[in-house]
Amino acid sequence: MAFCGLTLDQSKTPYFQALLDYVDAGVIPFHTPGHMQGVGMDLAFREFVGDNICSIDLTPMPGIDDLLQPTESIKEAQELAAEAYGADRSFFLINGSTSGNQCMMMTAVNPGEKIAVPRNAHKSMLGGLVMSGAHPIYMRPEVDEALHMDHCVTPETVSQTLQAYPDVAAVYVVSPTYYGVAADLEAIVRIVRDAGKLLLVDEAWGPHFHFHPALPLSATAAGADLCINSTHKMLSAFSQCAMLHQIGPRVSVERLKAVIKMFLSTSPNLPMLASLDVARKQMATEGAALLSRTIELAEDTRRRLNAIAGVYCFGEELQGRPGVFDIDPTKVTITVKDLGYTGYEASEILRRRYNVQVELADLFNVVALFTIGTTAAAADRLVFGVSELAREDRQVDIFSPSGVLDRRLKTGSYKLPKIPPMRMLPREAFLAPAEAVRFKQSKGRICAETISPYPPGIPAISPGEEITQELIDYLALEMRAGVRMQGPYDDELKTIRVVKER
């Protein structure tokens, strides 16, 4: 297994135990939070969440370690996490991988330095660019027009980028994607190291990889300098919980610690931190067995869904295509375009008619996550709902296809937009004087905000980029199909903020 050779007692949960010890001691609180272990909390809310969670919603104090300056139980918990994940150091995060992405970038690059980044990175990467003042060199991920999605950047793309831009300070890659496609990290690590650069990996969707041999190679096992895991996405930690892992001698640890202290709250949510401690223990001691069951259930569900006429769920057959080095079987992507639905319509029907909520919808697909918490009964309900979608005699109602998925999309002739030309650095454009103009008439202007169809939260255009007609047409189609846009000041995208012209 990836985590063999452990020397620490991975059955311990030192931070969770510190909170329990405080509660058991019966300390009389005169400290934050103001609800005083639930006593002052609204009764209806307290009755719903329970007394126990209220009792450990505390604040750092003697006996309860400080996340920003850990010396006791958090220090021990993070050391256990580092060993479990095969890292030199691990840091608990309570603002998701968003803060982890920004911490990695602020650690690795200085203002004006170049960093190679894939275009299909989460919008938090863009936040890191704005904060750090770095100069992005965009790498084009491999595009799958048939499935209407981006895959990973290839080692060849990374190598070509470093040859073209030898002054790049760091390389940032996403693996796996939201759809569960993983990059050839071992090859990318070799290329980046040979060039003397740092490698940062957004592994938000792969916190489980390190704990089962049937899953793609983890970023820590591959030897990335820094990587992040959204421990809440696929494991059992509370929402917003994540970890940042550091490997090897090439990163300035003092700089990393200083950046983390700058980004993290001085009043972290302690039950969240405890859930990170417990989720690590669960994976280190039971991960292989729990994930074996999860993988088996996901693969069985994939087979059943592929037996439904008009439905396609990709799997191992995609391996070897450009940008598809490996597949995470626990992400079940259901392509519904041949049923005449957009993914947004299919998602709405599954929720409104069959009480099934998927993780992600896009123009062609919906994505269902299979985790250690997914049951066989839940999988059965998903298969039933999708099979009902595929019935030719399905009743026409308000959730029927809208016709948005026109012939261009169904035949695959509609192309994802090209990367817009960058005319200013993201930080410069974000901070520049801006004005709102009609979106449909914004061609040629420099964007001053981020527009990300969500999910998956990948920017279609970023500050500093020129707005193209292709992009206007693409986002108009996405809006017509029902996608939500994150980032723009105008939620309806009737207007867009652009840099004022001199």
C-alpha positions as CSV (number, residue, x, y, z in Angstrom):
1,M,0.0,0.0,0.0
2,A,1.0,3.6,-0.5
3,F,1.2,4.2,3.2
4,C,3.2,1.2,4.3
5,G,6.1,1.8,6.7
6,L,4.2,4.0,9.1
7,T,6.0,4.6,12.4
8,L,3.5,6.8,14.2
9,D,0.3,5.5,15.9
10,Q,-2.3,6.3,13.2
11,S,-5.1,5.2,15.4
12,K,-4.6,8.3,17.5
13,T,-6.6,11.5,17.1
14,P,-4.7,13.9,19.2
15,Y,-6.6,17.1,18.4
16,F,-10.0,15.6,18.7
17,Q,-9.0,14.1,22.0
18,A,-7.8,17.6,23.2
19,L,-11.3,19.0,22.6
20,L,-12.9,16.0,24.4
21,D,-10.5,16.5,27.4
22,Y,-11.6,20.1,27.7
23,V,-15.2,19.2,27.7
24,D,-14.7,16.4,30.2
25,A,-12.9,18.8,32.5
26,G,-16.1,20.9,32.9
27,V,-14.3,24.2,32.4
28,I,-16.5,27.2,33.0
29,P,-16.1,29.4,29.8
30,F,-15.6,33.1,29.7
31,H,-14.3,33.1,26.2
32,T,-15.5,33.0,22.6
33,P,-17.6,31.8,20.8
34,G,-20.4,33.8,22.4
35,H,-22.9,30.9,22.6
36,M,-20.7,29.4,25.4
37,Q,-20.7,25.8,24.3
38,G,-24.4,26.0,23.2
39,V,-25.9,27.5,26.3
40,G,-26.7,30.8,24.6
41,M,-27.6,29.3,21.2
42,D,-31.0,29.5,19.6
43,L,-32.9,26.4,21.0
44,A,-34.2,25.2,17.6
45,F,-30.7,25.2,16.1
46,R,-29.1,23.6,19.1
47,E,-31.7,20.8,19.3
48,F,-31.0,20.0,15.6
49,V,-27.2,20.0,15.7
50,G,-26.9,18.6,19.2
51,D,-25.1,19.5,22.4
52,N,-21.9,17.6,21.5
53,I,-21.0,19.7,18.5
54,C,-21.7,22.9,20.4
55,S,-19.5,21.8,23.3
56,I,-16.4,21.4,21.1
57,D,-17.0,24.7,19.2
58,L,-14.3,26.4,21.2
59,T,-11.4,28.7,20.6
60,P,-7.6,28.2,20.8
61,M,-6.4,28.4,24.5
62,P,-4.1,26.5,26.8
63,G,-4.7,22.8,26.3
64,I,-6.3,23.5,22.9
65,D,-3.6,24.2,20.3
66,D,-3.3,27.2,18.0
67,L,-3.6,26.5,14.3
68,L,-1.3,29.4,13.4
69,Q,1.4,28.4,15.9
70,P,0.9,24.7,16.7
71,T,3.0,23.3,19.4
72,E,0.9,20.5,20.9
73,S,-2.1,18.5,19.6
74,I,-2.4,20.2,16.2
75,K,1.3,19.8,15.6
76,E,1.0,16.1,16.4
77,A,-2.2,15.7,14.3
78,Q,-0.4,17.4,11.3
79,E,2.6,15.1,11.7
80,L,0.3,12.1,11.6
81,A,-1.3,13.5,8.5
82,A,2.1,14.0,6.8
83,E,3.1,10.5,7.5
84,A,-0.2,9.1,6.3
85,Y,0.0,11.0,3.0
86,G,3.8,10.5,2.5
87,A,4.6,14.2,2.9
88,D,7.4,15.9,4.8
89,R,4.9,18.4,6.2
90,S,1.1,18.7,6.2
91,F,-1.0,21.7,7.1
92,F,-4.7,21.8,8.0
93,L,-6.8,24.3,6.1
94,I,-10.3,25.5,7.0
95,N,-11.1,27.5,3.9
96,G,-11.0,24.6,1.5
97,S,-8.5,24.1,-1.3
98,T,-9.2,27.7,-2.3
99,S,-6.9,28.9,0.4
100,G,-4.5,26.1,-0.4
101,N,-4.2,27.1,-4.0
102,Q,-3.5,30.7,-3.0
103,C,-1.0,29.6,-0.3
104,M,0.9,27.5,-2.8
105,M,1.1,30.3,-5.4
106,M,2.1,32.9,-2.8
107,T,4.9,30.6,-1.6
108,A,6.3,29.6,-5.0
109,V,6.3,32.9,-7.0
110,N,7.0,36.6,-6.6
111,P,5.3,39.6,-8.3
112,G,6.1,39.6,-12.0
113,E,7.6,36.0,-12.0
114,K,6.1,33.6,-14.6
115,I,4.1,30.5,-13.6
116,A,2.8,27.9,-16.0
117,V,-0.8,27.1,-15.3
118,P,-3.5,25.0,-17.1
119,R,-6.5,26.9,-18.5
120,N,-8.9,24.5,-16.8
121,A,-7.8,25.3,-13.2
122,H,-10.3,26.3,-10.5
123,K,-10.9,30.0,-10.1
124,S,-9.0,30.0,-6.8
125,M,-5.9,29.7,-8.9
126,L,-6.8,33.0,-10.4
127,G,-7.1,34.5,-6.9
128,G,-3.6,33.3,-6.3
129,L,-2.4,35.1,-9.5
130,V,-4.1,38.3,-8.4
131,M,-2.7,38.2,-4.9
132,S,0.8,37.1,-5.9
133,G,1.1,39.4,-8.9
134,A,2.5,36.5,-10.9
135,H,2.5,36.4,-14.7
136,P,0.5,33.3,-15.9
137,I,1.7,31.3,-18.9
138,Y,-1.4,29.3,-19.9
139,M,-1.0,25.7,-20.9
140,R,-3.8,24.3,-23.0
141,P,-5.3,21.1,-21.5
142,E,-6.3,18.4,-23.9
143,V,-9.9,19.0,-25.2
144,D,-12.4,16.2,-25.5
145,E,-14.9,17.6,-28.0
146,A,-17.1,14.5,-27.9
147,L,-17.6,14.8,-24.1
148,H,-17.4,18.6,-24.1
149,M,-14.7,18.7,-21.4
150,D,-11.1,19.4,-20.8
151,H,-8.7,16.7,-19.6
152,C,-5.3,17.2,-18.1
153,V,-2.2,18.8,-19.6
154,T,0.3,16.3,-20.9
155,P,4.0,15.9,-20.1
156,E,4.7,17.0,-23.6
157,T,2.8,20.3,-23.1
158,V,4.7,21.0,-19.9
159,S,8.0,20.3,-21.6
160,Q,7.2,22.5,-24.6
161,T,6.0,25.3,-22.2
162,L,9.3,25.2,-20.2
163,Q,11.3,25.2,-23.4
164,A,9.4,28.2,-24.7
165,Y,9.5,30.1,-21.4
166,P,12.7,29.1,-19.6
167,D,12.2,31.9,-17.1
168,V,9.1,30.2,-15.6
169,A,9.6,29.9,-11.9
170,A,7.0,27.2,-11.2
171,V,4.5,24.8,-12.9
172,Y,1.0,24.3,-11.6
173,V,-1.1,21.4,-12.8
174,V,-4.6,20.1,-12.0
175,S,-4.8,16.3,-11.4
176,P,-7.4,14.9,-11.2
177,T,-10.0,17.0,-13.0
178,Y,-13.5,17.4,-11.7
179,Y,-14.4,14.5,-13.9
180,G,-11.8,12.2,-12.4
181,V,-9.2,12.2,-15.1
182,A,-5.6,12.1,-13.8
183,A,-2.4,13.3,-15.4
184,D,0.9,11.5,-15.8
185,L,2.4,13.1,-12.6
186,E,5.6,11.0,-12.5
187,A,6.6,12.2,-16.0
188,I,5.6,15.8,-15.2
189,V,7.6,15.7,-11.9
190,R,10.7,14.5,-13.8
191,I,10.4,17.2,-16.5
192,V,9.8,20.0,-14.0
193,R,12.7,18.9,-11.7
194,D,15.1,18.5,-14.6
195,A,14.3,22.1,-15.5
196,G,14.9,23.3,-11.9
197,K,11.4,24.5,-11.3
198,L,8.8,23.9,-8.6
199,L,5.8,21.8,-9.2
200,L,2.4,22.6,-7.5
201,V,-0.5,20.2,-7.9
202,D,-4.2,21.0,-7.3
203,E,-5.2,17.5,-6.2
204,A,-8.4,18.8,-4.5
205,W,-10.5,15.9,-6.0
206,G,-7.9,13.2,-5.1
207,P,-7.6,13.1,-1.3
208,H,-8.3,9.4,-1.4
209,F,-5.7,8.5,-4.0
210,H,-2.9,7.8,-1.5
211,F,-4.9,5.1,0.3
212,H,-5.7,2.5,-2.4
213,P,-3.6,0.9,-5.1
214,A,-6.5,0.8,-7.7
215,L,-6.6,4.6,-7.7
216,P,-4.3,7.0,-9.6
217,L,-0.9,7.8,-8.1
218,S,-1.1,10.6,-5.5
219,A,0.8,13.8,-5.9
220,T,2.7,13.2,-2.7
221,A,3.8,9.7,-4.0
222,A,4.8,11.3,-7.3
223,G,7.0,13.8,-5.5
224,A,5.3,17.1,-6.2
225,D,6.8,20.0,-4.2
226,L,3.4,21.2,-3.0
227,C,-0.1,19.8,-3.4
228,I,-3.5,20.3,-1.9
229,N,-6.3,17.9,-1.0
230,S,-9.9,18.8,-0.4
231,T,-10.4,16.4,2.4
232,H,-14.1,17.2,2.5
233,K,-14.8,16.3,-1.1
234,M,-14.2,12.6,-1.1
235,L,-13.4,11.7,2.5
236,S,-15.3,12.3,5.7
237,A,-14.1,15.7,7.0
238,F,-16.5,18.6,7.3
239,S,-17.1,21.0,4.4
240,Q,-14.3,23.5,3.8
241,C,-11.7,21.1,5.3
242,A,-8.6,20.6,3.2
243,M,-4.8,19.9,3.6
244,L,-1.7,21.3,2.0
245,H,1.3,18.9,1.7
246,Q,4.9,19.8,1.2
247,I,7.5,17.3,-0.1
248,G,11.3,17.6,-0.5
249,P,13.8,20.4,0.1
250,R,13.1,22.7,-2.8
251,V,10.3,24.8,-1.2
252,S,11.1,27.5,1.4
253,V,9.3,26.1,4.4
254,E,9.6,29.4,6.3
255,R,8.0,31.2,3.4
256,L,5.2,28.6,3.3
257,K,4.5,28.9,7.0
258,A,4.5,32.7,6.8
259,V,2.0,32.6,4.0
260,I,-0.3,30.1,5.7
261,K,-0.3,32.3,8.8
262,M,-1.3,35.3,6.7
263,F,-4.2,33.4,5.0
264,L,-5.7,31.4,7.8
265,S,-8.2,32.7,10.4
266,T,-7.1,33.4,14.0
267,S,-10.5,32.0,15.0
268,P,-10.7,28.7,13.1
269,N,-13.7,26.4,13.5
270,L,-12.4,23.7,15.8
271,P,-14.9,21.0,15.0
272,M,-13.7,21.3,11.4
273,L,-10.1,20.8,12.5
274,A,-11.1,17.8,14.6
275,S,-12.9,16.3,11.6
276,L,-9.6,16.5,9.6
277,D,-7.8,14.7,12.4
278,V,-10.5,11.9,12.4
279,A,-10.7,11.7,8.6
280,R,-6.9,11.1,8.5
281,K,-7.2,8.3,11.1
282,Q,-10.0,6.7,9.2
283,M,-8.0,6.6,5.9
284,A,-4.8,5.5,7.6
285,T,-6.4,2.6,9.5
286,E,-9.4,1.6,7.3
287,G,-9.0,3.4,4.0
288,A,-8.1,0.4,1.9
289,A,-11.2,-1.6,2.9
290,L,-13.6,1.4,2.8
291,L,-12.3,2.4,-0.7
292,S,-12.4,-1.1,-2.0
293,R,-16.1,-1.2,-1.4
294,T,-16.6,2.3,-2.8
295,I,-14.7,1.4,-6.0
296,E,-16.6,-1.8,-6.5
297,L,-20.0,0.0,-6.1
298,A,-19.0,2.7,-8.5
299,E,-17.8,0.3,-11.1
300,D,-21.0,-1.8,-10.8
301,T,-23.1,1.3,-11.2
302,R,-21.1,2.4,-14.2
303,R,-21.8,-1.0,-15.9
304,R,-25.5,-0.7,-15.1
305,L,-25.7,2.9,-16.4
306,N,-23.9,1.9,-19.6
307,A,-26.5,-0.7,-20.2
308,I,-29.2,2.0,-20.6
309,A,-29.7,3.0,-24.2
310,G,-28.5,6.5,-25.0
311,V,-26.4,6.8,-21.9
312,Y,-22.6,6.7,-21.7
313,C,-20.3,6.6,-18.6
314,F,-16.7,6.7,-19.6
315,G,-14.2,4.5,-17.8
316,E,-10.9,2.7,-18.4
317,E,-11.4,2.8,-22.2
318,L,-10.4,6.5,-22.1
319,Q,-6.9,5.8,-20.7
320,G,-4.2,6.5,-23.2
321,R,-6.1,9.4,-24.9
322,P,-4.3,12.7,-24.8
323,G,-4.6,14.1,-21.3
324,V,-6.0,10.9,-19.9
325,F,-3.2,9.0,-18.1
326,D,-5.5,7.4,-15.5
327,I,-9.1,7.4,-14.3
328,D,-10.6,7.7,-10.9
329,P,-13.4,5.2,-10.9
330,T,-15.2,6.9,-8.0
331,K,-16.3,9.8,-10.3
332,V,-19.2,8.6,-12.4
333,T,-19.7,10.9,-15.4
334,I,-23.0,10.3,-17.1
335,T,-23.2,11.7,-20.7
336,V,-26.8,12.4,-21.5
337,K,-26.6,14.3,-24.8
338,D,-27.9,11.4,-26.8
339,L,-31.1,11.5,-24.7
340,G,-31.7,15.0,-26.0
341,Y,-31.0,16.6,-22.5
342,T,-28.5,19.1,-21.4
343,G,-26.7,18.0,-18.2
344,Y,-28.5,20.9,-16.5
345,E,-31.9,19.6,-17.5
346,A,-31.0,16.0,-16.5
347,S,-29.8,17.3,-13.1
348,E,-33.0,19.2,-12.6
349,I,-35.1,16.2,-13.4
350,L,-33.2,13.8,-11.2
351,R,-33.6,16.2,-8.3
352,R,-37.2,17.2,-8.8
353,R,-38.6,13.9,-9.9
354,Y,-36.4,11.3,-8.2
355,N,-34.9,13.1,-5.3
356,V,-31.3,12.4,-6.5
357,Q,-28.8,15.3,-6.4
358,V,-25.7,15.0,-8.6
359,E,-22.5,16.9,-7.9
360,L,-22.0,18.6,-11.3
361,A,-23.9,19.3,-14.4
362,D,-22.6,20.8,-17.7
363,L,-23.9,20.9,-21.3
364,F,-23.4,17.2,-22.0
365,N,-23.0,15.5,-18.6
366,V,-23.8,15.0,-15.0
367,V,-21.3,13.7,-12.5
368,A,-22.2,11.5,-9.5
369,L,-19.6,11.1,-6.7
370,F,-19.1,7.7,-5.1
371,T,-17.4,8.0,-1.7
372,I,-17.0,6.0,1.4
373,G,-20.5,7.3,2.4
374,T,-22.3,6.1,-0.7
375,T,-24.7,3.2,-0.2
376,A,-26.0,0.5,-2.5
377,A,-29.5,1.8,-2.1
378,A,-28.4,5.3,-3.2
379,A,-26.7,3.8,-6.3
380,D,-29.9,1.9,-7.1
381,R,-31.9,5.2,-7.0
382,L,-29.4,6.9,-9.3
383,V,-29.7,4.1,-11.9
384,F,-33.5,4.1,-11.6
385,G,-33.6,7.9,-12.2
386,V,-31.3,7.8,-15.2
387,S,-33.2,4.9,-16.7
388,E,-36.5,6.9,-16.3
389,L,-34.8,9.8,-18.2
390,A,-34.1,7.4,-21.1
391,R,-37.6,6.1,-21.5
392,E,-39.0,7.0,-24.9
393,D,-42.6,7.1,-23.6
394,R,-41.6,9.6,-20.8
395,Q,-44.4,12.1,-20.2
396,V,-43.8,15.6,-21.5
397,D,-43.8,18.1,-18.6
398,I,-42.1,21.2,-17.4
399,F,-38.9,19.3,-16.9
400,S,-38.7,18.0,-20.5
401,P,-35.8,19.0,-22.8
402,S,-35.9,22.7,-23.7
403,G,-34.2,22.3,-27.1
404,V,-31.1,24.1,-26.0
405,L,-29.0,21.1,-26.9
406,D,-29.2,21.8,-30.6
407,R,-27.8,19.9,-33.5
408,R,-24.3,21.5,-33.2
409,L,-23.9,20.3,-29.6
410,K,-25.3,16.8,-30.2
411,T,-23.1,16.2,-33.2
412,G,-20.0,17.5,-31.4
413,S,-19.6,20.4,-33.9
414,Y,-19.7,23.0,-31.2
415,K,-16.2,23.8,-30.0
416,L,-15.1,25.0,-26.6
417,P,-13.8,28.5,-26.8
418,K,-10.1,29.2,-27.3
419,I,-8.1,30.8,-24.5
420,P,-8.7,34.6,-24.9
421,P,-5.6,36.8,-25.6
422,M,-4.0,38.2,-22.4
423,R,-3.5,41.9,-22.7
424,M,-2.8,42.8,-19.0
425,L,-1.7,40.8,-16.0
426,P,-4.6,39.5,-13.8
427,R,-3.5,41.7,-10.9
428,E,-3.2,44.8,-13.0
429,A,-6.6,44.4,-14.6
430,F,-8.3,43.4,-11.4
431,L,-7.1,46.6,-9.7
432,A,-7.5,48.9,-12.7
433,P,-10.3,51.5,-13.0
434,A,-13.3,49.6,-14.5
435,E,-16.7,50.3,-16.0
436,A,-19.7,48.2,-16.8
437,V,-20.7,47.7,-20.5
438,R,-23.3,45.5,-22.2
439,F,-21.9,42.0,-22.4
440,K,-23.1,41.4,-25.9
441,Q,-21.3,44.5,-27.1
442,S,-18.1,43.9,-25.1
443,K,-16.0,42.3,-27.9
444,G,-12.5,43.6,-27.9
445,R,-12.5,45.1,-24.3
446,I,-10.2,43.9,-21.5
447,C,-12.1,42.0,-18.9
448,A,-11.8,43.2,-15.3
449,E,-13.5,40.4,-13.5
450,T,-13.7,36.6,-13.5
451,I,-16.5,34.7,-15.2
452,S,-16.7,31.0,-14.2
453,P,-19.6,28.6,-15.1
454,Y,-20.2,26.8,-11.8
455,P,-19.8,24.0,-11.3
456,P,-17.0,23.3,-12.1
457,G,-15.7,26.8,-11.4
458,I,-13.2,27.0,-14.2
459,P,-12.8,30.6,-15.5
460,A,-14.0,31.1,-19.0
461,I,-12.4,34.5,-19.0
462,S,-10.1,36.2,-16.4
463,P,-9.1,39.7,-15.6
464,G,-6.7,41.1,-18.2
465,E,-8.0,38.9,-21.1
466,E,-9.6,40.3,-24.2
467,I,-13.3,39.4,-24.7
468,T,-13.8,37.6,-28.0
469,Q,-17.0,37.0,-30.0
470,E,-16.4,33.3,-29.6
471,L,-16.5,33.7,-25.8
472,I,-19.6,35.9,-25.9
473,D,-21.4,33.2,-27.9
474,Y,-20.3,30.4,-25.6
475,L,-21.3,32.1,-22.4
476,A,-24.7,33.1,-23.9
477,L,-25.3,29.4,-24.7
478,E,-24.3,28.3,-21.2
479,M,-26.6,30.9,-19.7
480,R,-29.5,29.8,-22.0
481,A,-28.9,26.2,-20.9
482,G,-29.3,27.2,-17.2
483,V,-25.7,27.4,-15.9
484,R,-24.9,29.6,-12.9
485,M,-22.1,32.1,-13.4
486,Q,-19.7,32.8,-10.5
487,G,-17.6,36.0,-10.4
488,P,-19.4,38.7,-12.4
489,Y,-20.9,41.7,-10.6
490,D,-24.0,41.2,-12.8
491,D,-25.4,37.7,-11.9
492,E,-27.4,37.7,-15.1
493,L,-24.4,38.7,-17.2
494,K,-26.3,41.4,-19.1
495,T,-23.3,43.6,-18.3
496,I,-19.6,42.9,-17.7
497,R,-16.9,45.0,-16.0
498,V,-14.1,46.0,-18.3
499,V,-10.9,48.1,-17.9
500,K,-11.6,51.7,-18.6
501,E,-10.1,52.9,-21.8
502,R,-7.6,55.8,-21.5
